[in-house]
Amino acid sequence: MDGLTRTAEPTTRAAVDVTFLCMDRPPAGLAPVLPDGYRIVHHPAPDIAFYRHLYDGVGQDYCWWLRRTLPDAELGALLRDPGTRVNVLWQGERIAGFFELDCRVAGEVNLAYFGLMPDQIGHGVGRAFLRAAIDAAWAFQPASVRVNTCSADHPRALDTYLRAGFRQVRTMREIWDIPDALGLVVPPALRP
């Protein structure tokens, strides 16, 4: 030991139920069309500041914290990996949401992150955007597409994934120690 006293960073504990979902075949039927003025753009290897803006903007109300704690070098390497696919929903020149596909495991695509910016929720774009994310995942011809959601996410998230064609695989309780320095508000319902 170097003689220095180190204190642990203060955290807030959250008890979260994580639900793992899977889709074994592409959805049937025509995909809903995005409303006028919206478009989805693939952003290969986005820069770190842009990605953090996406992640923080969509996830701030849902305790998205893991990528916030990743050092820039690690996050940059992940974003440069050809198996990481970041797609941004634009409404004109404004960012409306994003999804991230993790294609690094052969035969499987994980919808690692999906969501809308807070001002876009409830405007009728979510269902079409989710279907576009699912179709983008199936374009890689995997054996399955996976996603997970949790009790910290939007209250309609699980139902939305189920209605999109995912099936529930399992749910498990996780305990998160969210660093207070991130400034995230942990809802009282998640505190053990």
C-alpha positions in Angstrom: 0.0 0.0 0.0 1.2 3.5 -0.8 0.1 4.9 2.6 -2.8 6.8 1.0 -6.3 6.3 2.3 -8.7 5.6 -0.6 -12.4 6.1 -0.2 -14.9 4.4 -2.3 -16.9 6.6 -4.6 -20.4 7.2 -3.2 -23.1 5.2 -5.0 -26.8 4.8 -4.9 -28.0 1.2 -4.8 -30.8 0.1 -7.2 -32.6 -3.3 -7.3 -33.6 -3.9 -10.9 -35.5 -6.7 -12.6 -33.8 -7.4 -15.9 -35.9 -9.3 -18.5 -34.0 -11.1 -21.3 -35.9 -11.5 -24.6 -35.3 -13.3 -27.9 -36.7 -13.4 -31.4 -36.1 -16.5 -33.4 -37.5 -15.4 -36.8 -38.0 -12.1 -38.5 -41.4 -10.4 -37.9 -44.1 -11.1 -40.5 -46.0 -8.4 -42.2 -45.1 -5.0 -43.6 -43.0 -2.7 -41.4 -44.7 0.5 -40.3 -43.3 3.6 -42.1 -41.6 6.3 -40.1 -43.6 9.5 -40.0 -42.7 12.3 -42.5 -39.5 14.2 -41.6 -37.8 11.2 -39.9 -34.9 9.2 -41.2 -32.5 6.7 -39.8 -28.8 7.1 -40.5 -26.1 4.6 -39.8 -23.1 6.3 -38.0 -20.0 4.0 -38.4 -17.5 4.5 -35.6 -19.2 7.7 -34.1 -17.0 9.9 -32.1 -17.1 9.6 -28.4 -18.8 13.0 -27.6 -21.5 12.3 -30.2 -22.2 8.9 -28.8 -22.2 10.1 -25.2 -24.8 12.7 -26.3 -27.0 9.9 -27.7 -26.6 7.6 -24.7 -27.0 10.3 -22.1 -30.0 11.9 -23.9 -32.0 8.7 -24.3 -30.9 7.0 -21.1 -30.8 9.8 -18.5 -34.4 9.1 -17.2 -33.8 5.3 -17.1 -30.6 5.0 -15.1 -28.4 4.1 -18.2 -25.1 4.3 -16.5 -22.7 1.6 -17.6 -21.4 3.4 -20.7 -21.1 6.6 -18.8 -18.4 4.9 -16.6 -16.4 3.5 -19.5 -13.1 5.4 -20.1 -13.0 7.1 -23.5 -10.3 4.7 -24.8 -12.5 1.7 -24.1 -15.6 3.3 -25.4 -13.8 4.4 -28.5 -12.5 0.9 -29.2 -16.0 -0.5 -28.8 -17.4 2.1 -31.2 -14.7 1.4 -33.8 -15.4 -2.4 -33.7 -17.1 -3.3 -36.9 -19.5 -5.5 -34.9 -20.9 -2.4 -33.2 -23.5 -0.7 -35.3 -24.9 2.7 -34.2 -28.0 4.1 -36.0 -29.5 7.5 -35.3 -33.1 8.5 -35.8 -33.2 12.1 -37.1 -36.2 14.4 -37.2 -35.0 17.0 -39.7 -31.7 18.1 -38.2 -32.6 17.1 -34.6 -31.6 13.8 -33.0 -34.8 11.9 -32.1 -33.3 8.6 -30.9 -30.8 5.9 -31.6 -30.3 2.1 -31.5 -27.1 0.1 -31.2 -26.7 -3.4 -32.6 -24.0 -5.7 -31.1 -23.1 -8.2 -33.9 -19.9 -9.4 -32.3 -21.2 -12.9 -31.5 -21.5 -15.2 -34.5 -25.1 -16.1 -35.4 -26.6 -13.6 -32.9 -27.5 -9.9 -32.9 -28.1 -8.1 -29.7 -30.2 -4.9 -29.7 -27.8 -3.5 -27.1 -29.5 0.0 -26.8 -32.7 1.4 -28.2 -34.7 4.5 -27.3 -36.1 7.9 -28.1 -35.1 11.3 -26.8 -37.5 12.3 -24.1 -39.3 14.9 -26.3 -40.0 12.2 -28.9 -41.9 9.8 -26.7 -45.6 9.7 -27.4 -45.5 11.1 -30.9 -46.1 7.8 -32.8 -42.6 7.1 -34.0 -41.5 4.4 -31.6 -43.2 1.4 -33.1 -41.8 2.2 -36.6 -38.4 2.9 -35.2 -38.3 -0.4 -33.3 -39.3 -2.3 -36.3 -36.5 -0.6 -38.3 -34.1 -1.7 -35.6 -35.4 -5.2 -35.7 -35.2 -5.3 -39.5 -31.6 -4.0 -39.4 -30.7 -6.7 -37.0 -32.2 -9.4 -39.2 -30.3 -8.1 -42.2 -27.2 -9.8 -40.7 -29.1 -13.1 -41.0 -28.5 -14.2 -37.4 -30.1 -17.3 -35.8 -31.7 -15.0 -33.3 -32.1 -11.4 -32.2 -31.9 -10.6 -28.5 -32.7 -7.6 -26.4 -33.1 -7.0 -22.7 -35.1 -4.4 -20.7 -35.4 -3.7 -17.1 -37.6 -2.2 -14.4 -35.6 1.0 -14.7 -36.6 1.4 -18.4 -39.8 3.1 -19.7 -42.9 1.5 -18.2 -44.1 0.4 -21.6 -40.7 -1.1 -22.8 -41.4 -4.7 -22.0 -44.8 -4.7 -23.5 -43.5 -2.9 -26.6 -40.8 -5.6 -27.1 -43.3 -8.4 -26.6 -45.8 -6.9 -29.1 -43.0 -6.5 -31.6 -42.5 -10.3 -31.6 -39.8 -10.9 -28.9 -40.5 -13.7 -26.4 -39.5 -13.5 -22.8 -36.6 -15.9 -21.9 -36.0 -15.1 -18.2 -36.1 -12.3 -15.6 -33.5 -11.9 -12.9 -32.9 -9.4 -10.2 -29.7 -7.3 -10.4 -28.3 -5.0 -7.8 -26.6 -1.9 -9.3 -24.4 0.5 -7.5 -24.8 3.6 -9.6 -22.1 6.2 -9.0 -23.6 9.4 -7.5 -21.1 11.5 -9.5 -23.1 10.7 -12.7 -26.0 12.8 -11.4 -28.7 10.2 -12.3 -31.9 10.1 -10.2 -32.6 6.6 -9.0 -36.4 6.3 -8.5 -37.5 5.4 -5.0 -39.2 2.3 -6.4 -35.8 0.9 -7.4 -34.1 1.4 -4.1 -33.8 -1.8 -2.1 
